[in-house]
């Protein structure tokens, strides 16, 4: 699972975050933007209340469905962008793995 919390939130505002996770029962990827609500007394059990969501078998499919659902001009979250090729990452960072 990947999470990218909103950096520009007010200190007392709900903790909105971008979440990307893979289904344990298949090959589906799920994306949602929303906030967490604690379930019961357990610290690790939460429900995510979604503001926007999309699913697919790849990032490209999620982006296409996201645009189809919310319009062609919707801003695509950086979490859903494809990573640059390894060669470009090396040129930008100078890091050799």
C-alpha positions as CSV (number, residue, x, y, z in Angstrom):
1,X,0.0,0.0,0.0
2,X,1.2,3.5,-0.8
3,X,-0.1,6.6,1.0
4,X,0.5,10.3,0.3
5,X,-1.0,12.6,2.9
6,X,-2.0,16.1,2.0
7,X,0.7,18.5,3.1
8,X,-1.4,21.7,3.0
9,X,-4.0,20.6,5.5
10,X,-5.0,22.6,8.6
11,X,-3.6,21.2,11.9
12,X,-7.0,20.2,13.2
13,X,-8.4,19.1,9.8
14,X,-9.2,15.5,9.0
15,X,-6.2,13.5,7.7
16,X,-6.9,13.3,4.0
17,X,-4.6,11.1,2.1
18,X,-4.1,9.5,-1.3
19,X,-4.1,5.7,-1.0
20,X,-3.0,3.1,-3.5
21,X,-3.3,-0.6,-2.7
22,X,-3.5,-4.0,-4.3
23,X,-6.4,-6.4,-3.7
24,X,-5.5,-9.5,-1.8
25,X,-8.0,-11.5,-3.8
26,X,-6.8,-10.8,-7.3
27,X,-4.8,-8.5,-9.5
28,X,-6.8,-5.3,-9.0
29,X,-5.2,-2.0,-7.9
30,X,-7.4,0.4,-6.0
31,X,-6.9,4.2,-5.5
32,X,-8.8,6.5,-3.3
33,X,-8.5,9.9,-1.8
34,X,-10.2,10.3,1.5
35,X,-9.8,10.2,5.2
36,X,-9.5,7.5,7.8
37,X,-12.0,6.7,10.5
38,X,-10.9,4.4,13.4
39,X,-13.0,1.3,13.7
40,X,-13.6,0.2,17.3
41,X,-10.8,0.4,19.8
42,X,-8.1,-1.1,17.7
43,X,-5.5,1.4,16.5
44,X,-4.8,-0.4,13.2
45,X,-8.3,-1.0,12.0
46,X,-9.6,1.9,10.0
47,X,-12.2,2.6,7.3
48,X,-11.3,5.0,4.5
49,X,-14.1,7.3,3.6
50,X,-13.5,8.0,-0.1
51,X,-13.9,11.4,-1.8
52,X,-12.6,10.1,-5.1
53,X,-11.8,6.5,-6.1
54,X,-10.8,4.3,-9.1
55,X,-9.8,0.8,-9.7
56,X,-8.0,-1.1,-12.5
57,X,-5.4,-3.7,-13.3
58,X,-2.7,-1.1,-13.9
59,X,-1.9,2.6,-13.2
60,X,-2.8,3.4,-16.8
61,X,-6.2,1.8,-16.4
62,X,-6.8,3.6,-13.1
63,X,-5.9,7.0,-14.7
64,X,-8.2,6.3,-17.7
65,X,-11.1,5.4,-15.4
66,X,-10.4,8.3,-13.1
67,X,-10.6,10.7,-16.1
68,X,-13.8,9.0,-17.3
69,X,-15.5,9.3,-13.9
70,X,-14.3,12.9,-13.0
71,X,-13.8,14.5,-16.4
72,X,-10.9,14.9,-18.8
73,X,-9.5,18.0,-17.0
74,X,-9.3,16.4,-13.5
75,X,-5.8,16.6,-11.9
76,X,-4.2,13.2,-11.8
77,X,-2.6,12.6,-8.3
78,X,1.2,12.1,-8.5
79,X,0.7,8.8,-6.8
80,X,-0.9,7.5,-10.1
81,X,1.7,8.8,-12.4
82,X,4.0,6.2,-14.0
83,X,7.6,6.3,-12.6
84,X,10.2,7.6,-15.0
85,X,12.5,5.0,-16.7
86,X,15.5,3.8,-14.7
87,X,18.0,5.7,-17.0
88,X,16.2,9.0,-16.4
89,X,16.1,8.4,-12.6
90,X,19.8,7.8,-12.6
91,X,20.5,11.0,-14.6
92,X,18.4,13.1,-12.2
93,X,19.7,11.6,-8.9
94,X,23.1,10.2,-9.8
95,X,22.2,7.2,-7.6
96,X,23.4,3.9,-8.9
97,X,21.6,0.9,-7.5
